[in-house]
Amino acid sequence: MTGRHAPDDLVARYTDGSLPDSDAWSLEKHLESCAGCAARVSRAVAATATGTVLSEVRQAVLGAAPAAPTHTAHARPPAPARRARPRSGLRAAAGDGLRTNARHWSSRHLVASAGDSRWARVLWAAGPAVRGAWLPALLLVGIGAVVLAYGADFTGARSLLLALAPVVPVAGVAFSYGAHADPMHELAAATPSAGLRLVLTRTAVVLAVSLPLLTLAGLVLPSYGGPGAAAWLLPGLALTLASLALGGWLGLRAATAVTGGGWLCAVLAPALATPDGAVSAALTDQISACLGGAPAQGAWAAAAVLCAALLAARRAAYDRLERH
């Protein structure tokens, strides 16, 4: 689009179904707030064979509907100009079928009706992770470490927390997107904001919740010579980005299982294999080797940058991720 309105060639390509999905979604987003462009798209579709079919369907539906009351006092006021927005999905009817169009309109209508307030939209975007079992699990990890340290005198409580903390946001990513986690996934996946944008929004919410809570829990735990309470932040970010990058190939569930499971095996397995009575010391040594010192933290920072670059290069894969 150029200027403040969509150019004619963009409207024409949208109408005949030849416009790429990313550009079509951008145009549809513009039509939500531009009644003039929405009217132009509607007129363009009305001039096609698809517009004729839709007009016949509309007339048939109106003819079968009960007669409206004739009392002017109770007549429904005309819809505002922005209601022309649902017509913007007619590209889907022209190119991809009426059912896809219905899914596009239904999802946006749902978001618009539930999103009259900004907080409702934020809650919808936050996703199921912070509304489901993941949040209690997060609290259990933080509170459980404190209980082990001060209630059971477990000297490796902070090391155990640092071992589990990087996996917590990874698990949150797994519970944030997909039909297995979100009962409204089919509707959410049909919106212009779906794909990587929605995944990143929900991942940001997961990180915003988990980072301060787990870091605060680490601060109240005795260190016993192990790394600091914030030593897990870069590994947690790197593992989360690695999960997102792998998700473009494997899907989010498989990707989070690979990254989270691989980390836990690498950190916990050596400590658990030590003789009885030395688990705490072995776990502290293992965490210090993985997280302590500038070289280790620098390696995690480099890994995070590399995973972010890979995710950016593979962003188009999320346009098709778990859409069916």
N, C-alpha and C positions, 0 to 999 in steps of 0.2 A: 504494500500500500504506500501511496505517496500523499503527502499533505495530511488533510484531516478526513479524506474520504477514499474509498476503494476505487482504483481505476477501472475503466470499462473492460479491459482485457482480463483482469483478475475476476471480475464478476462473470464474464462469459465462460472462462475456464471452470469456475466454481459451478456454474449452471450445468455444463455438459459433463461434469464429473472427471475432468482431466487435471484438476488442480491437486498437487500432492497433499497428503493428509496434514502435514505440519503447517502449510500455508492456509489450508482450508480451516483448520482450527483457529489460526490467528485471525482470519477474516470473521469467523463466527463469533469470536470474542469481541471484535470491533462492532459487530451488528447488535450486540446486547445494549450498547449505549448510543447507537446511531440509527435513528428511525429512517432517515433519508436513504442510507445505504441498504437497510433492510427492505424498504419499499422497492428499491431498484432491483434487488435480487428477486423479490417476489414477482415483479413484473416480468423479469427475464425468464423465470421458470414457467410463468403462466403462458408464455408464448411458445413453449415446447410441447411435445407430445405428452410428456410426463405431466405438465401442468393441466392439460386437458383431462387426463385420467383422474388426477386429484380433484379437479373441479367436479367431475361426474360423481366421484365418491362422496364429496362434500354435499352435493345436492341430494344424493340418495340418503345420506345420514340425516340431513335436515328434514327431508320429507318423511322419514320414519319416526322422527322425534315428536313428542307431544306438543301440541300447540302452545305457544307462549301466552301468558295473560295479556289482555289488551288494555289493562288499566295503566294509564301513563304514570300514575303516582307510584306504581310499584315496578315500573320498567327498569331493567338493569342499565346503569349508565354505560356509555361507550367505553371500551377498553382504552387505556392510555396508549400513546404512540409507541412506547417501548414494548408493548405486547406483540408488536410485529416480529419480535425476536424468534419465536418458535418456528416461523416460516423459513428462517435462515438455514434450517436443517434440510431443506429440500434438495440440496446437493446429494445427500445420502439417498433420497428417493430416486434421483435421476441416475446415480451411478452405482450405488451399493444396495438399493432395495429399501422398501418402506420400513422394514423391521429395524434396520440399523438407524434410520432416521428417528423412529419412535424411541429407541434407546437413548439417542443423543438428547432429544427434547426432554424425555422423562427425567434423566439424571440432572439436567440443568434446572428444570422446573423444581425438582426436589431440593437442590442446593439453594435456589433463589428463595423458595418458600421457607426453608429452615434457616436461611441466612439473612433475615431482615435485620438482625443485629450482627455486629462484627464478631462477637464472642461465639455465636452459633456457628459461623463459618470456620472459626479457628478450631472449634471442637470437632467439626466434621473433618477438617484437614488433618487433625492430630491422629486420627486413625484408631484402630482397635487396640493397639498395644497398651496405651496408657489407660484404656477403659476395661482391660481384661485381666488375665492372670499374670501378665508380665509385671505390673506394678507391685502386687503383693510379693512376687518373687524378688524384686529389687529390694524391697524393705526387709525381706527375710535375710538376704545376704548381708546387708549392712548391720541390722540389729543382731543377727546371729553371731557375727564376728565380735561385736561388743560383749555379748553374753559369754562367749567362749573365753575372752580375755579376762573379764572381771568376775565371771561366775564360776568358771572351770579352771582358771589359772593356766590357760593354754598359751604358752609363750610364742607360738607361731601364728597367733590370730591375725596380726597385720599382714604377714606373708601370705596367709591363706586368702585374706581379702584381696590382696594385690594380684593373686593368681586368678581369682574368680572375676574381679572387676572388669577386665577387658572383654570378657565374654558376655557380660550383661547387656551392653548396647547391641552387640551382635545378635543376641536372642531377641531384643526388641525389634530389630530390623525384620527378623523372620516372622514376628507376629504383627507386623505393620501393614503388609501388602500381600494380596493374593486371595483367591477364593477360599482357601483353607482357614484364613484368619478373619476376613472381613465379609460379613453377610451381605453387604452392599457393594461387593467388589464389581459385579457386572455393570452396575450403574456408574460407579466411580471410574471404571476403565473406559467408559464411553465419552467422558468429558474431555474438553481441550486441555485441561490441567493434568490429565493422567500421564502415565509413563514415568520417566525419570523425575519430572518435576514433582509429582505427588510422592514418589518414593523418597526423594531428598527432603521434602517438607516433613514427612513423618519421621524420617531419620533424625532430623534436626530436633524435633520434639523429644524423641527418645534420648538423645544426647543431653538436651537441656535439663531433663529430669534426672538422669542417672549420674552425670558428672558431679554436680554439687553434693548430692546425697552420699555417694560412695567416698568422695574425697573428704567430706566432713566426718564420716565414720572412721576413715583412716587416721584422721588427725587426733581423735580421742583414744586411739589404741597405742600401747607402748611399742616402740620400734625394735628393741633388743638388737640393735646394730644393723637392721635391714634397711632397704631403701625408704625414701620419704613417702608420705601419704599421696602425693601427686605423681609418683613415678609411673603410674599405670595409664596416665592420660594419653600420651603419645602412642603406646601400644594399642590402647583401646580404639583410638582414632584410626590407626593403620589397619587393624583387623576389621573395623567397620567398613572402611573404604575398600578393603580387599574383598569383603563379602559382596558389596555392591558391584564391584567390577566383575567378579566371577558370576554374579547373578545374571548377567547378560548372556552367559553361555549355559549355566546349569539351572537357573531358576533360584530364587532367593532361599528356599528351604534347603536345597542341596548345598548351595554356596555357604550359608551360615553353618551348616553341619560340618563342612570341610574346614573352614577357618577356626570356628570355635572349638570343635573337637580336636583339631590338630594342636591348637595352643594348649588345651588342657592336658592332652597326652604328653606333650613335650615338657610341661612344667611339673605336673603332678606325678607322673609315672616314676621318674627317678627318686623323688622323695618318698613315695609309698613303698618303693623296693628296698629301702634301708631297714636295718634291724630295729626291733622294738626299742622304743625310748629315744631314738634319734631322728624321728620324723620331723620335729619342729626345727632342729638345726639344719637338717638336709633341705627342708623347704625354704628356709631363710637363705641358705647358700645358693639354691637354684634360682630364687627370685632375684637375689643380688646379681647373679651372673647375667640374667635376662634383662633386668631393668636398671640396675645400678650403674652409675658412672656416665660420663659424657659420651664415650664411644657407643655404648648401647643405645642411649637416647638419640644420638645422631643417626644411628642405623634405622631406628624406628621412624624418625622424621623423614629420612630419605625414602623409606618404604611407603609412608603416607603420601608423599608427593608423587611417587611413581604410580601408586594405585589410583590417585585422583586423576592423573593424566590418562591412564588406561580407561578409567570410567568415562572421562570426557570423550575419548575416541570411540567408545562403544555406546554412547548415549542413545543412538538410534535403535539399539536392540531392545530398549525398554518400551518403545512404541508398540511392540508386539508381545511383551512379556505378560504371560498369564491373563490374556484377554478373553479366553474362552473357558 
